[in-house]
Amino acid sequence: MNRYPRDFHGYGATPPDAKWPGGARIAVQFVLNYEEGGENCLLHGDAASEAFLSEIVGAQPWPGQRNWNMESIYDYGARAGFWRLHRLFTGAGVPVTVYGVASALARAPGQVAAMKDAGWEIASHGLKWIDYKDHGEAEERAEIAEAIRLHTEVTGEAPRGWYCGRTSVNTVALAAQTQVFRYISDTYDDDLPYWMQIDGRDQLIIPYTLDCNDMRFATAQGFNSGDQFYAYLRDTFDTLYEEGRAGSAKMMSVGLHCRLIGRPGRVQALKRFLEYIKGFEGVWTPRRIDIADHWRAVHPPAARRERPSHMDRKTFVDTFGGVFEHSPWIAERAFDLELGPAHDTAQGLHSALARMFRSARDDKKLGVLTAHPDLAGKLAAAKRLTEESTAEQASAGLDALTDAERAQFEKLNAAYVERHGFPFIIAVKDHDKAGILRAFETRIANDTHVEFATACAQVERIAEIRLEDIL
């Protein structure tokens, strides 16, 4: 099967209203990444020093050597930055979610006690703050299991949320397979939580952020001052708050690091942002676990149905082979396309089927046209139409014609076929009986090549309507 796993559709053009508690217009959620003591370091059994997210922009790993400067920069986050942020958030009465690297938490008993005393959520940030892109599945699975074990040992309870950050392509699935986490955040693909099916189980995903994130103080293209960080956070908030006022409430994540935003020259930007959002009504500042609990209660996973992109060939053709009248070859060809989550909607699957119809030779298209019955013709009278055609013609009242109306349709049918060589085709659900008759009388006079194109477009529209009914 040629199947494409990435999901470009998501919620589509009409995302749901989050329905945040109290009618809040936006959920602003702050994450504090606690990584200090879990990063690459020879003292931790790693092969080289850390080179990621520090004041040394563009740093490179030092194989077989400790990098004293890098270590001390990370140490600052634990020794000073954490406590500055702890005072700020507890003073503001805003709870946070900590993404805690298990090995770092084990080296920070004072900080863990302060997190727990403040009522902060401590989610899992993996076993070590290292890159997992080259890990095999078995090795990464074992480290996830050890992260859960050590996290539970250090904090007193198992983590309910997961974010690795430096992932492999297997990380999300491996984390979900543990069935430990009420949510996973290793995606950046939406402004709302959503459900993902992994191994036949519904897993809640709460996307994270790399743009509203102080990590951009430590990247080549990023924030050079606190003012830039504050302006970006404010503009993001303003956009999402306005969408919430319009009835489409969203979530804003803010990612923070003790060693970055915890510096005195940057923390004022975060303080100004906290003060800014307090000036608006309808702002909810939850922990991520609170968002997870809300979403599970208010937006539970939808009833499962077999998704087109996951069907086998026979099921796919049996289900969609009649969408184009008596032309299962279209579904057979569409099955071999690069189908994915974007094709599991009526709109997406219609695109795949219509592509196969449009790319066919004219004689194959003509076969589809001639497979359609006459409107209110002899097949209808003999009740020999497909179930779909019967329902469609009935929707426009074509199953309840007077004798005069039936005679008029029969006359028009005969004249149309004699002129063009195929039946008159129109998406009857888009019209009433009078409108169909007007179109009939007008289109008979068209040039046949024009009418062929018109009929093909109507066939596609009929298929679209049928798919909407199915899906």
C-alpha positions in Angstrom: 0.0 0.0 0.0 1.2 3.5 -0.9 0.1 5.3 2.2 1.3 8.8 3.4 1.2 9.1 7.2 1.4 12.9 7.7 -1.9 14.6 8.4 -2.3 17.9 6.5 -6.0 18.1 7.2 -6.4 18.2 10.9 -9.6 20.1 11.9 -9.9 21.6 8.4 -11.6 24.9 7.8 -13.9 24.7 10.8 -12.0 23.8 14.0 -14.1 23.1 17.0 -14.6 25.7 19.8 -12.5 24.5 22.7 -15.3 25.4 25.2 -12.7 26.3 27.8 -14.0 26.4 31.4 -15.9 29.5 32.4 -16.3 30.5 28.7 -12.6 31.5 28.5 -11.6 32.9 25.2 -8.1 31.5 25.3 -6.0 29.0 27.3 -2.5 30.3 27.9 -0.3 27.5 29.1 3.3 27.9 30.4 5.9 25.1 30.2 9.1 25.2 32.2 11.6 22.7 30.7 13.8 21.4 33.5 16.9 19.8 31.7 19.8 20.9 33.8 21.7 17.8 34.9 20.2 15.6 32.2 22.1 17.0 29.2 25.0 15.4 27.3 28.0 15.2 29.6 30.8 12.8 30.2 29.8 12.7 33.9 26.4 11.3 32.7 28.0 8.5 30.6 27.7 10.3 27.3 30.4 10.3 24.6 30.6 14.1 24.2 29.6 17.4 25.8 26.3 19.2 25.2 26.0 21.7 22.3 22.3 22.6 22.3 20.4 25.6 23.7 22.9 27.7 25.6 24.5 31.1 25.4 27.2 29.5 23.2 25.3 29.8 19.9 26.7 27.4 17.3 28.5 25.3 19.9 29.8 21.9 18.8 30.0 18.7 20.9 33.4 17.9 22.3 33.9 14.1 21.9 35.6 12.6 25.0 35.9 16.0 26.8 33.9 17.9 29.3 33.0 21.5 28.3 33.3 23.5 31.5 31.6 26.6 30.1 28.6 24.6 28.8 28.2 22.8 32.1 28.3 26.0 34.1 25.7 27.6 31.8 23.4 24.7 32.5 24.2 24.9 36.2 23.0 28.5 36.2 19.5 27.3 35.2 19.3 25.1 38.2 21.0 27.3 40.7 19.5 30.7 39.8 17.2 30.7 36.8 14.8 28.1 38.3 14.3 30.0 41.5 13.8 33.3 39.7 11.0 31.7 37.6 9.5 30.0 40.7 9.2 33.3 42.4 7.7 34.9 39.4 5.0 32.3 38.7 4.1 31.6 42.3 3.8 35.3 42.9 1.6 35.7 39.9 -0.6 32.8 40.9 -0.1 31.1 37.6 0.6 27.3 37.7 3.0 25.8 35.1 3.7 22.4 33.7 7.3 21.3 34.1 8.8 19.1 31.4 11.2 17.3 33.7 14.1 15.2 32.4 14.0 12.3 34.8 17.8 12.1 35.4 17.8 15.9 35.9 15.0 15.7 38.5 16.9 13.1 40.3 19.8 15.5 40.7 17.5 18.4 41.9 15.6 17.4 45.1 15.2 21.0 46.2 13.7 22.1 42.9 11.4 19.1 42.8 10.1 19.8 46.3 9.4 23.4 45.2 7.5 22.3 42.1 5.3 20.0 44.2 4.7 22.6 46.9 3.6 25.1 44.2 1.1 22.5 42.7 2.9 22.5 39.4 2.4 19.5 37.1 5.7 17.6 36.5 5.4 15.8 33.1 8.1 13.5 31.7 10.7 15.0 29.4 12.4 11.7 28.9 15.2 10.0 30.7 18.0 12.2 29.4 18.2 15.5 27.5 19.8 13.9 24.5 18.9 13.3 20.8 17.0 10.1 20.1 16.9 10.3 16.3 19.5 7.5 15.9 18.2 5.3 18.7 16.7 1.9 17.7 13.1 1.2 18.8 14.1 -1.3 21.4 16.7 1.0 23.0 14.3 4.0 23.0 11.5 1.9 24.4 13.7 0.8 27.3 14.7 4.5 28.0 11.1 5.6 28.0 10.3 2.8 30.5 13.3 3.9 32.7 12.2 7.5 32.5 8.8 6.6 33.8 10.3 4.4 36.6 12.8 7.0 37.7 10.3 9.9 37.4 7.9 8.0 39.7 10.7 7.2 42.2 11.8 10.9 42.4 8.5 12.7 42.4 6.3 10.1 44.1 3.9 9.6 41.2 4.0 8.5 37.6 4.0 11.3 34.9 0.7 11.9 33.2 2.1 13.9 30.3 5.0 13.3 27.9 7.3 15.5 25.8 10.7 14.2 24.6 11.6 17.1 22.3 14.7 15.6 20.7 12.7 12.7 19.2 13.0 9.9 16.8 10.2 9.1 14.3 9.1 6.4 16.7 8.9 8.4 19.9 5.2 9.3 19.9 4.1 5.8 19.1 6.4 4.3 21.7 5.2 6.7 24.4 1.6 5.9 23.5 2.2 2.2 23.7 3.1 2.5 27.4 -0.6 3.5 28.0 0.8 5.7 30.9 0.3 9.2 29.5 -3.0 11.1 29.4 -1.4 13.3 26.8 1.6 13.5 24.5 3.1 16.8 23.3 5.7 15.8 20.8 4.0 17.6 17.9 3.8 21.3 16.8 0.9 21.0 14.4 -2.1 22.7 15.8 -3.5 25.3 18.1 -5.8 22.8 19.7 -5.5 19.3 21.3 -6.7 16.4 19.1 -7.0 12.7 19.2 -4.7 10.4 17.4 -5.2 6.7 16.8 -2.1 4.7 17.6 -2.2 0.9 17.5 -6.0 1.0 17.7 -6.1 3.2 20.8 -7.1 6.8 21.1 -4.2 9.0 22.3 -4.7 12.6 23.2 -2.2 15.0 21.7 -1.6 18.4 23.1 0.7 20.2 20.6 3.7 22.2 21.9 5.5 25.2 20.5 8.9 26.1 19.1 8.0 29.7 18.2 6.6 31.1 21.5 9.7 29.6 23.0 12.7 31.2 24.7 14.9 28.7 22.9 15.0 31.3 20.2 17.3 33.3 22.4 19.8 30.5 21.7 19.4 30.0 18.0 20.9 31.8 15.0 17.6 33.1 13.9 15.8 34.2 17.1 15.2 36.8 19.7 18.0 39.2 20.4 16.3 41.0 23.3 13.5 40.6 25.8 11.4 43.2 23.9 11.4 40.9 20.8 10.2 37.9 22.9 7.5 40.0 24.6 6.3 41.4 21.3 6.0 38.0 19.8 4.1 36.6 22.8 1.8 39.5 22.8 1.0 39.3 19.1 0.3 35.6 19.3 -2.0 36.2 22.3 -3.8 39.0 20.5 -4.5 36.8 17.4 -5.7 33.8 19.4 -7.8 36.0 21.8 -9.5 37.6 18.9 -10.3 34.2 17.4 -11.7 33.2 20.8 -14.0 36.2 20.8 -15.3 35.1 17.4 -16.3 31.7 18.9 -13.2 29.6 18.1 -11.2 29.5 21.3 -7.7 28.2 21.0 -4.7 27.3 23.1 -1.4 29.2 23.4 1.7 27.4 24.6 4.7 29.2 26.0 8.0 27.2 26.2 10.6 28.3 28.8 14.0 27.1 30.0 15.6 27.9 33.4 19.0 28.8 31.9 17.5 31.0 29.2 14.5 33.1 30.3 15.8 32.7 33.9 18.5 35.3 33.1 17.8 38.7 34.6 18.0 40.5 31.2 15.2 38.3 29.8 12.8 37.5 32.6 11.3 41.0 32.6 9.8 40.2 29.2 8.0 37.2 30.6 6.9 39.3 33.6 5.5 42.0 31.3 3.6 39.3 29.3 2.0 37.9 32.5 0.9 41.4 33.5 -0.4 42.0 29.9 -2.7 38.9 29.8 -4.1 39.7 33.3 -5.6 42.8 31.7 -8.1 40.7 29.6 -11.2 38.8 30.7 -11.7 35.2 29.8 -8.0 34.1 30.0 -7.5 30.6 31.5 -3.9 29.7 32.6 -4.0 26.0 33.2 -1.5 23.3 33.5 -1.3 20.9 30.5 -2.9 18.1 32.6 -5.9 20.5 33.2 -6.2 20.9 29.4 -6.1 17.2 29.0 -8.8 16.5 31.5 -11.0 19.2 30.0 -10.5 17.9 26.5 -11.2 14.3 27.5 -14.5 15.4 29.2 -15.8 17.9 26.6 -14.2 16.6 23.4 -13.9 12.8 23.8 -12.7 10.8 20.8 -15.3 10.4 18.1 -16.8 7.0 17.4 -14.4 5.0 15.4 -15.0 4.2 11.8 -12.8 2.5 9.3 -10.8 5.2 7.6 -10.5 5.0 3.8 -6.7 5.3 3.8 -6.6 2.2 6.1 -9.0 0.0 4.2 -7.8 -3.0 2.2 -8.5 -3.0 -1.6 -11.7 -5.0 -1.5 -13.3 -3.0 1.3 -12.3 0.3 -0.4 -13.8 -0.7 -3.7 -16.9 -2.2 -2.2 -17.5 1.0 -0.2 -16.7 3.6 -2.8 -17.0 1.7 -6.1 -20.5 3.1 -6.7 -19.7 6.7 -5.9 -19.2 7.2 -9.7 -22.2 5.4 -11.1 -21.5 1.8 -12.0 -17.8 2.6 -12.4 -15.8 0.7 -9.8 -12.6 1.1 -11.9 -12.3 4.7 -10.5 -12.1 3.5 -6.9 -9.7 0.7 -8.0 -7.3 3.3 -9.5 -7.7 5.7 -6.6 -6.8 2.9 -4.1 -3.3 2.9 -5.6 -2.7 6.6 -5.1 -0.7 8.0 -2.2 -3.6 8.1 0.3 -3.3 9.4 3.8 -5.2 11.1 6.6 -6.1 14.0 4.3 -8.1 11.6 2.2 -10.2 10.3 5.1 -12.7 13.0 4.7 -15.4 13.4 2.0 -13.5 16.3 0.4 -10.2 14.5 0.5 -11.5 11.2 -0.9 -13.4 13.1 -3.6 -10.2 14.6 -4.7 -8.6 11.2 -5.1 -11.5 9.7 -7.0 -12.0 12.8 -9.2 -8.3 12.8 -10.2 -8.8 9.3 -11.6 -11.9 10.3 -13.5 -10.3 13.4 -14.9 -7.1 11.6 -16.0 -9.0 8.9 -17.8 -9.4 8.8 -21.6 -12.6 10.4 -23.0 -14.0 7.0 -23.9 -13.7 5.9 -20.2 -15.4 9.1 -19.2 -18.1 8.6 -21.7 -18.7 5.1 -20.2 -19.3 6.8 -16.8 -21.7 9.3 -18.4 -23.7 6.5 -20.2 -23.8 4.5 -16.9 -26.1 7.2 -15.5 -29.8 6.6 -15.9 -32.2 9.0 -17.6 -33.9 11.4 -15.2 -37.4 10.1 -14.4 -37.0 7.6 -17.2 -38.0 4.0 -17.7 -35.5 2.5 -15.3 -36.9 4.8 -12.5 -40.4 3.7 -13.4 -39.4 0.1 -13.2 -37.5 0.7 -9.9 -34.2 -0.5 -11.4 -32.1 2.4 -10.4 -29.2 2.1 -7.9 -30.1 3.0 -4.3 -28.2 6.2 -4.6 -29.9 7.3 -7.8 -33.3 6.5 -6.4 -32.7 8.6 -3.4 -31.3 11.5 -5.4 -34.2 11.6 -7.9 -36.7 11.4 -5.1 -35.0 14.3 -3.3 -36.1 16.5 -6.2 -39.6 15.0 -6.4 -38.8 13.1 -9.6 -40.4 10.0 -8.2 -43.8 11.7 -8.0 -44.4 13.3 -11.4 -47.7 13.9 -13.1 -48.4 12.2 -16.4 -47.7 15.5 -18.2 -44.4 16.0 -16.3 -43.3 12.5 -17.0 -44.0 12.9 -20.7 -42.0 16.1 -20.8 -39.0 14.4 -19.2 -39.2 11.5 -21.6 -39.3 13.9 -24.5 -36.3 15.9 -23.2 -34.3 12.7 -22.5 -34.8 11.4 -26.0 -33.8 14.8 -27.6 -30.8 15.2 -25.4 -29.4 11.7 -26.0 -30.0 12.0 -29.8 -28.1 15.3 -29.8 -25.2 14.5 -27.5 -25.0 10.7 -27.3 -25.2 10.4 -23.5 -27.9 11.0 -20.8 -28.6 14.4 -19.3 -26.8 14.5 -16.0 -27.3 17.0 -13.2 -26.8 16.8 -9.4 -30.5 16.8 -8.6 -29.9 17.4 -4.9 -28.7 20.9 -5.8 -31.9 21.8 -7.6 -35.7 21.6 -7.4 -37.8 20.1 -10.2 -38.4 23.4 -11.9 -34.7 24.2 -11.9 -33.9 20.8 -13.4 -36.3 21.3 -16.2 -34.9 24.8 -17.0 -31.3 23.4 -17.1 -32.5 20.5 -19.2 -34.0 22.8 -21.8 -31.0 25.1 -21.8 -28.3 22.5 -22.0 -29.8 20.6 -25.0 -28.7 23.4 -27.3 -25.0 23.4 -26.1 -22.2 22.1 -28.4 -21.5 18.5 -27.5 -17.9 19.1 -26.4 -19.2 21.9 -24.0 -21.9 19.6 -22.7 -19.5 16.7 -22.3 -17.4 18.9 -19.9 -20.6 20.1 -18.1 -21.8 16.5 -17.7 -18.4 15.4 -16.3 -18.5 18.3 -13.8 -22.0 17.2 -12.7 -20.8 13.6 -12.3 -18.1 14.9 -10.0 -20.6 16.9 -8.0 -22.9 13.8 -7.6 -19.9 11.8 -6.4 -19.1 14.6 -3.8 -22.6 14.5 -2.5 -22.6 10.7 -2.2 -19.3 10.8 -0.3 -20.7 13.4 2.1 -23.5 10.9 2.8 -21.1 8.0 3.3 -18.5 9.8 5.4 
